[in-house]
Amino acid sequence: MNISYKLMSSLSFKEAHILFNRGFEGYLVPMNLTFDTFVSRFGNDGLSAALSIVAYDGTDPIGFVLQGIREVNGQKISWNGGTGINREYRGRKLGYSLMEEAEKIIKELNVSIATLEALSENKAAISLYEKCGYKVEDDLLFLRANEILDSKLPDLDDYEIIRIPATQSIGSDLFSTIVPWQTDASNTSKLGGEAVMISKNGEVQAACLIRKKRVFGNKTESITLFQVKENGNEDALNKLLAYALEYDQSVNRTTYNFLKGNGCVVSSLLASGFENTPVSQVFMTKSF
């Protein structure tokens, strides 16, 4: 093998698309994206071809790491949005050197925290990332509930429900920023995200970040829950979730890369009728 590395911007999008699909062939969850879906990931997920790395064997692209960077309060955070190696090159210990080359790029740009997610079942990938210095921060849950969970929403009493576009929460302290990349307010806002808060006497007691699919004039089709921040007020939390996730409607509700460590919220969701799904990931970080 004659291995070298270049930025993904050295490829055309068509070539990068072919490499991406080949790199995920035969994985636990194979990804075979259409060209348009692949290209849209760069804009929707904040990825950059100028930050992503490609491994070559001679002139043939054989592997990649997709990367993006965002800045929060002066701190640069990076995300590995996908690591893939062509099937015929797997098992040749290319993963470590590929990650090393990708890390050089983000370190040169003064990234202080690198993040990624990996399927819980993919022990080989998790082991590789740990060898590269990443540590598992938490498990990520994909819960679901599709039916009516409560025939009547709870009385709000002295509480008030406030809804704002997710983009208005960016830069505030409503939500955590060291979270799985696609659950951050800066990402969800691009896809119609909404921040829902419950307040009492002018003080926010709990807040959640969701994305709702709904055609004007029709009932809500689906709601995705990304983040919840709460202060220990269980009553406020339960009321917030009931209103934000429309417990009184038959809606396709899911959580996406939801941190298991937020135990009060997970317990509330499960008690309300949410169920686990077979899919789970781990959230990993590395500090520089």
C-alpha positions as CSV (number, residue, x, y, z in Angstrom):
1,M,0.0,0.0,0.0
2,N,1.1,3.5,-0.8
3,I,-1.0,5.6,1.7
4,S,-1.3,9.4,1.5
5,Y,-3.8,11.9,2.8
6,K,-5.5,14.9,1.3
7,L,-8.4,17.1,2.2
8,M,-11.8,16.0,0.9
9,S,-12.0,19.3,-1.1
10,S,-9.5,17.6,-3.5
11,L,-12.4,15.4,-4.6
12,S,-15.5,16.4,-6.6
13,F,-18.8,16.0,-4.7
14,K,-19.6,13.1,-7.0
15,E,-16.3,11.4,-6.1
16,A,-16.8,12.1,-2.4
17,H,-20.3,10.7,-2.6
18,I,-19.1,7.4,-4.1
19,L,-16.4,7.2,-1.4
20,F,-18.8,7.8,1.4
21,N,-21.2,5.0,0.3
22,R,-18.3,2.6,-0.3
23,G,-16.9,3.5,3.1
24,F,-20.1,2.4,4.9
25,E,-20.8,-0.8,2.9
26,G,-21.3,-3.7,5.2
27,Y,-21.3,-1.8,8.5
28,L,-23.8,-2.5,11.3
29,V,-26.0,0.3,9.9
30,P,-25.0,0.7,6.3
31,M,-25.6,4.1,4.8
32,N,-26.3,4.4,1.2
33,L,-27.2,8.1,0.7
34,T,-28.4,9.6,-2.5
35,F,-26.2,12.3,-4.0
36,D,-28.5,15.1,-2.9
37,T,-28.8,13.8,0.7
38,F,-25.0,13.5,0.9
39,V,-24.4,17.0,-0.3
40,S,-27.1,18.5,2.0
41,R,-25.4,17.0,5.0
42,F,-22.5,19.5,4.6
43,G,-24.9,22.4,5.0
44,N,-27.4,20.9,7.4
45,D,-24.9,19.3,9.7
46,G,-22.1,22.0,9.5
47,L,-19.6,19.7,7.9
48,S,-16.8,21.0,5.7
49,A,-14.9,19.4,2.8
50,A,-12.0,21.7,3.7
51,L,-11.8,20.2,7.2
52,S,-12.5,16.5,6.2
53,I,-9.7,14.1,5.3
54,V,-9.4,11.4,2.7
55,A,-6.9,8.5,2.7
56,Y,-5.5,7.4,-0.7
57,D,-3.8,4.2,-1.8
58,G,-1.8,5.6,-4.7
59,T,-4.4,7.6,-6.6
60,D,-7.4,5.7,-5.2
61,P,-9.5,7.2,-2.4
62,I,-10.0,4.5,0.2
63,G,-11.2,6.1,3.4
64,F,-12.3,9.3,5.0
65,V,-13.2,11.3,8.2
66,L,-15.9,13.9,7.8
67,Q,-15.4,16.9,10.1
68,G,-17.0,20.2,11.1
69,I,-16.2,22.9,13.6
70,R,-18.5,25.3,15.5
71,E,-17.5,28.1,17.9
72,V,-19.4,28.6,21.2
73,N,-18.5,31.4,23.6
74,G,-15.0,31.5,22.1
75,Q,-14.5,27.8,22.4
76,K,-14.1,25.7,19.2
77,I,-15.8,22.3,19.2
78,S,-15.3,19.8,16.4
79,W,-17.4,16.8,15.3
80,N,-16.5,13.7,13.5
81,G,-19.5,13.3,11.3
82,G,-18.5,9.9,9.9
83,T,-15.4,7.7,9.6
84,G,-15.4,5.1,6.8
85,I,-12.9,2.8,5.1
86,N,-13.5,0.8,1.9
87,R,-14.4,-2.8,2.7
88,E,-11.3,-4.3,1.1
89,Y,-9.0,-2.1,3.2
90,R,-10.6,-2.8,6.6
91,G,-8.5,-4.7,9.1
92,R,-5.2,-3.2,7.9
93,K,-5.0,-0.7,10.9
94,L,-5.7,2.3,8.7
95,G,-8.3,3.7,11.2
96,Y,-5.7,5.0,13.7
97,S,-3.6,6.9,11.1
98,L,-6.7,8.3,9.5
99,M,-7.9,9.7,12.8
100,E,-4.4,11.1,13.5
101,E,-4.4,13.0,10.2
102,A,-7.9,14.3,10.8
103,E,-6.9,15.5,14.3
104,K,-4.0,17.5,12.9
105,I,-6.4,19.6,11.0
106,I,-8.6,20.5,14.0
107,K,-5.6,21.1,16.3
108,E,-4.2,23.6,13.9
109,L,-7.5,25.5,14.1
110,N,-7.3,25.5,17.9
111,V,-10.2,23.2,18.6
112,S,-10.4,22.5,22.3
113,I,-13.0,19.7,22.3
114,A,-13.5,17.0,19.7
115,T,-16.8,15.0,19.7
116,L,-18.2,12.0,17.9
117,E,-20.9,9.4,18.3
118,A,-20.5,5.6,17.6
119,L,-23.0,2.8,17.6
120,S,-23.0,1.0,20.9
121,E,-22.6,-2.4,19.1
122,N,-19.6,-1.2,17.2
123,K,-17.0,-2.2,19.8
124,A,-14.2,-2.1,17.3
125,A,-14.9,1.6,16.5
126,I,-15.3,2.5,20.1
127,S,-12.0,0.8,20.9
128,L,-10.3,2.7,18.1
129,Y,-11.6,6.0,19.3
130,E,-10.4,5.2,22.8
131,K,-6.9,4.4,21.5
132,C,-7.0,7.9,19.9
133,G,-7.7,9.5,23.3
134,Y,-11.5,9.8,23.2
135,K,-13.6,8.8,26.3
136,V,-17.2,7.8,26.5
137,E,-19.2,10.5,28.1
138,D,-22.7,8.9,28.0
139,D,-25.0,6.5,26.3
140,L,-27.4,8.0,23.7
141,L,-31.0,6.8,23.6
142,F,-33.6,6.6,20.8
143,L,-36.9,6.3,22.6
144,R,-40.3,6.3,20.9
145,A,-44.0,6.7,21.7
146,N,-46.7,6.9,19.0
147,E,-50.1,6.8,20.7
148,I,-52.0,9.1,23.0
149,L,-50.1,9.2,26.3
150,D,-52.6,11.2,28.4
151,S,-56.2,11.9,27.4
152,K,-56.0,15.3,29.0
153,L,-53.0,17.6,29.4
154,P,-52.2,18.5,33.0
155,D,-53.3,21.9,34.4
156,L,-50.6,24.5,34.2
157,D,-51.7,26.2,37.4
158,D,-49.2,29.0,37.9
159,Y,-46.9,27.8,35.2
160,E,-46.6,29.3,31.7
161,I,-45.6,27.5,28.5
162,I,-43.3,29.7,26.2
163,R,-42.3,28.7,22.7
164,I,-39.6,30.3,20.6
165,P,-37.6,29.3,17.4
166,A,-34.6,27.3,18.3
167,T,-32.4,29.9,16.7
168,Q,-33.3,32.4,19.5
169,S,-31.8,30.0,22.1
170,I,-28.4,30.0,20.5
171,G,-25.9,31.7,22.7
172,S,-28.1,31.5,25.8
173,D,-27.8,29.2,28.7
174,L,-31.0,27.4,28.0
175,F,-29.2,24.3,26.7
176,S,-25.9,22.6,27.0
177,T,-23.4,23.0,24.2
178,I,-21.1,19.9,24.8
179,V,-23.7,17.6,23.4
180,P,-24.1,15.2,20.4
181,W,-23.5,17.5,17.4
182,Q,-26.9,17.3,15.8
183,T,-28.8,17.9,19.0
184,D,-27.3,21.4,19.5
185,A,-29.6,24.4,18.9
186,S,-27.4,25.7,16.1
187,N,-28.2,22.5,14.2
188,T,-31.8,22.0,15.0
189,S,-32.7,25.6,14.1
190,K,-31.8,24.8,10.4
191,L,-34.5,22.2,10.4
192,G,-37.3,24.1,12.0
193,G,-36.3,23.5,15.6
194,E,-38.3,25.0,18.5
195,A,-37.4,25.7,22.1
196,V,-40.2,25.1,24.6
197,M,-40.0,26.4,28.1
198,I,-42.1,26.3,31.2
199,S,-41.8,29.2,33.6
200,K,-43.1,30.3,37.0
201,N,-43.0,33.8,38.3
202,G,-40.9,34.8,35.3
203,E,-38.2,32.1,36.0
204,V,-37.6,29.2,33.6
205,Q,-38.1,25.9,35.4
206,A,-37.3,23.6,32.5
207,A,-36.7,23.8,28.7
208,C,-36.6,21.4,25.8
209,L,-35.4,21.5,22.3
210,I,-37.6,19.8,19.7
211,R,-38.4,19.6,16.0
212,K,-42.0,19.3,15.0
213,K,-43.3,18.1,11.6
214,R,-46.7,19.7,10.9
215,V,-48.5,21.1,7.9
216,F,-50.5,24.2,8.7
217,G,-54.1,23.4,9.4
218,N,-53.4,19.8,10.1
219,K,-52.4,17.8,13.2
220,T,-48.8,17.3,14.2
221,E,-47.3,14.3,12.4
222,S,-44.1,13.9,14.4
223,I,-42.0,15.4,17.2
224,T,-38.3,14.8,17.8
225,L,-36.8,15.6,21.2
226,F,-33.2,16.5,21.3
227,Q,-32.4,18.1,24.6
228,V,-34.0,18.9,28.0
229,K,-32.6,21.1,30.7
230,E,-34.3,21.0,34.1
231,N,-33.6,22.3,37.6
232,G,-35.0,19.4,39.7
233,N,-38.6,20.6,39.6
234,E,-40.3,17.3,38.7
235,D,-43.8,18.8,38.5
236,A,-42.6,21.5,36.0
237,L,-40.6,18.9,34.0
238,N,-43.6,16.6,33.6
239,K,-45.9,19.4,32.5
240,L,-43.3,20.7,30.0
241,L,-42.9,17.3,28.4
242,A,-46.7,16.7,28.2
243,Y,-47.2,20.0,26.4
244,A,-44.1,20.1,24.2
245,L,-44.6,16.5,23.1
246,E,-48.4,16.7,22.8
247,Y,-49.2,13.8,25.1
248,D,-52.9,14.2,24.3
249,Q,-52.5,13.5,20.6
250,S,-51.6,10.5,18.5
251,V,-48.2,11.6,17.4
252,N,-45.0,9.8,16.3
253,R,-42.6,10.9,19.1
254,T,-38.9,10.0,19.1
255,T,-35.8,11.1,21.0
256,Y,-32.6,11.6,18.9
257,N,-29.2,10.9,20.4
258,F,-30.7,11.7,23.8
259,L,-28.2,11.7,26.7
260,K,-29.1,8.8,29.1
261,G,-27.4,10.6,31.9
262,N,-30.3,13.0,32.1
263,G,-32.0,10.4,34.3
264,C,-34.9,12.4,35.6
265,V,-36.0,13.1,32.0
266,V,-35.5,9.6,30.9
267,S,-37.5,8.2,33.8
268,S,-40.3,10.7,33.1
269,L,-40.5,9.7,29.5
270,L,-40.5,6.0,30.2
271,A,-43.1,6.4,32.9
272,S,-45.3,8.3,30.4
273,G,-45.2,5.5,27.9
274,F,-42.0,5.9,25.8
275,E,-40.2,2.7,24.9
276,N,-36.6,1.9,24.1
277,T,-35.7,1.0,20.5
278,P,-32.9,-1.3,19.4
279,V,-30.7,1.6,18.3
280,S,-28.3,3.2,20.8
281,Q,-25.0,5.1,20.5
282,V,-22.3,6.4,22.7
283,F,-21.2,10.0,22.9
284,M,-17.4,10.5,23.0
285,T,-15.2,13.5,23.5
286,K,-11.5,14.4,23.5
287,S,-10.0,17.5,25.0
288,F,-6.9,19.3,23.7
